Amino acid sequence: QVHVVESGGGLVQPGGSLRLSCAASGSIFSIIAMGWYRQAPGTQRELVAVITSGGGTNYADSVKGRFTISRDNANNTVYLQMNNLKPEDTAVYYCNVDYGIHDYWGQGTQVTVSS
């Protein structure tokens, strides 16, 4: 059984930073890509950033220059460093792990940016 566990959310003031972590375990297959998505109340889930096993990355325009995604392939872990956070970044952040034949989601971690 695949487990996807996120951590690192919380409350931060505008301009502050947070680092999210996500660890995947339980599959015999190799991970193709790992990514972060977010969903604010009343909106659809949207891509924040994704990183492939080869290190290729893609970011939403709204986070470019502020967020950085990185990956530890040996430990099947992905990180999202979020700097210069804005109130509009407030959302539940979900980790997605793509094995090619199937993908899995974490339970989500709340990020709240407020003064």
Residue, then its C-alpha position, 0 to 999 in steps of 0.5 A: q500500500v502506497h503512503v504519501v505523507e506531507s508536513g510543514g504547513g502552518l500560519v505565516q505572515p505575509g512575506g514569510s517563508l515555509r517549507l513543505s515536505c512530502a515522503a512516499s513509500g510502499s510501492i515497488f515501482s519507480i516514481i516518474a514525477m512528484g508535485w505540489y497542488r493547492q486548493a483554496p475554498g471555492t476553487q479548483r485544485e491547481l498545480v503549484a510545481v512539479i519535478t520529474s525524476g530527471g530533475g525537470t521542473n514546472y511552476a505555476d506563473s503565480v509562484k515563479g521566483r518565489f517557490t522552489i521545488s526539489r527532490d531527494n530521489a533516494n528517499n522518495t521525498v519532495y520539498l517545496q520552499m515557499n518564500n515571500l508568501k502572499p495572502e493569496d497563497t493561502a490554501v490546502y497544499y497536496c502532494n502528488v506522486d506519479y508512478g506512471i501507471h497510477d498516481y497518489w495524493g497526500q492528505g493535504t497540509q494547510v498553509t495560511v498567510s495572514s497578518 
